[in-house]
Amino acid sequence: MRLQIFNRIKELLGGLKNTNNKNVFKHIDFFNNQTIDSENENAFYMPAVLVEFSPVVWVQHSNGNQSATIEFQLHIITDARQQLSKAMATNLALCDLVHYTLANAPRGFKG
């Protein structure tokens, strides 16, 4: 299920275009502490989205049925070499764009 959610996020955010008709996000991948251990990681283009999944919480129901809550965090990585005011405006705009895109997805996260 997590792979389906990741692929849906990648589909939705990977399809976003800027005013020049280029992809808004240059890299979408699983989060693996890339930002913490950047010296030992492969470089990637920015802006990027890294998807981090929390542990799955399973609930047992009657008749052997189960349900799960799957939570995830999105790490939006941008180029920190920009001026602080420009970088903050870019970061906030990207956060708003991601929220709007995922909240208004026509099929949600269903395969």
C-alpha positions as CSV (number, residue, x, y, z in Angstrom):
1,M,0.0,0.0,0.0
2,R,2.8,2.4,0.8
3,L,4.3,1.9,-2.7
4,Q,0.8,2.7,-4.2
5,I,0.7,5.9,-2.1
6,F,4.2,6.9,-3.1
7,N,3.5,6.3,-6.8
8,R,0.3,8.4,-6.6
9,I,2.2,11.2,-4.9
10,K,4.9,11.0,-7.6
11,E,2.2,11.0,-10.3
12,L,0.5,14.1,-8.9
13,L,3.5,16.1,-8.0
14,G,5.6,15.0,-10.9
15,G,3.0,16.3,-13.3
16,L,3.1,19.9,-12.0
17,K,4.5,22.4,-14.5
18,N,5.8,25.9,-14.0
19,T,5.1,28.9,-16.2
20,N,7.9,27.7,-18.6
21,N,6.1,24.3,-18.9
22,K,8.9,22.6,-17.0
23,N,8.5,20.2,-14.0
24,V,8.1,22.1,-10.8
25,F,9.9,19.3,-8.9
26,K,13.1,17.9,-10.4
27,H,13.3,14.9,-8.0
28,I,10.8,12.8,-6.1
29,D,12.0,9.9,-4.0
30,F,11.7,8.1,-0.7
31,F,13.2,9.9,2.3
32,N,16.2,8.1,3.6
33,N,17.9,10.8,5.7
34,Q,19.4,12.4,2.6
35,T,19.4,15.8,4.1
36,I,21.0,14.7,7.3
37,D,23.9,12.7,5.7
38,S,24.3,14.8,2.5
39,E,28.0,14.2,2.3
40,N,27.5,10.5,1.7
41,E,24.4,10.7,-0.6
42,N,24.1,11.2,-4.3
43,A,23.3,14.7,-5.4
44,F,19.8,15.4,-6.8
45,Y,18.3,18.3,-8.5
46,M,16.1,20.7,-6.6
47,P,13.4,21.5,-5.8
48,A,12.8,18.0,-4.6
49,V,10.1,16.1,-2.7
50,L,11.2,13.2,-0.3
51,V,8.4,11.0,1.0
52,E,8.8,9.6,4.5
53,F,6.4,7.0,5.8
54,S,5.6,6.6,9.5
55,P,5.2,3.0,10.9
56,V,1.8,1.5,9.9
57,V,-0.7,1.3,12.7
58,W,-3.0,-1.8,12.3
59,V,-6.4,-2.1,14.1
60,Q,-8.0,-5.5,14.5
61,H,-11.8,-5.6,14.0
62,S,-14.3,-8.3,14.4
63,N,-14.5,-11.3,12.0
64,G,-10.7,-11.0,11.4
65,N,-10.9,-7.7,9.5
66,Q,-8.1,-5.2,9.9
67,S,-7.7,-1.6,8.9
68,A,-4.5,0.5,8.9
69,T,-3.6,4.1,9.2
70,I,-0.8,5.1,7.0
71,E,0.8,8.5,7.6
72,F,3.5,10.2,5.6
73,Q,5.5,13.4,5.7
74,L,6.7,15.2,2.7
75,H,10.1,16.9,2.8
76,I,10.3,19.7,0.3
77,I,13.9,20.5,-0.4
78,T,14.9,23.7,-2.1
79,D,18.2,25.4,-3.0
80,A,19.4,27.2,0.2
81,R,21.8,29.4,-1.7
82,Q,19.1,31.9,-2.6
83,Q,18.5,35.1,-0.7
84,L,16.6,34.3,2.5
85,S,13.5,36.3,1.6
86,K,13.3,34.8,-1.9
87,A,13.9,31.3,-0.5
88,M,11.2,31.6,2.1
89,A,8.7,32.9,-0.5
90,T,9.6,30.0,-2.8
91,N,9.3,27.4,0.0
92,L,5.9,28.7,1.1
93,A,4.6,28.8,-2.4
94,L,5.8,25.2,-3.0
95,C,4.2,24.0,0.3
96,D,0.9,25.6,-0.8
97,L,1.1,24.1,-4.2
98,V,1.7,20.6,-2.8
99,H,-1.1,20.9,-0.3
100,Y,-3.6,22.1,-3.0
101,T,-2.5,19.4,-5.4
102,L,-2.9,16.5,-3.0
103,A,-6.0,17.9,-1.3
104,N,-7.8,18.3,-4.7
105,A,-6.5,15.1,-6.4
106,P,-9.4,13.7,-8.5
107,R,-8.9,10.1,-7.4
108,G,-7.3,10.8,-4.0
109,F,-4.8,8.1,-3.2
110,K,-6.8,5.2,-4.6
111,G,-5.0,3.1,-7.2
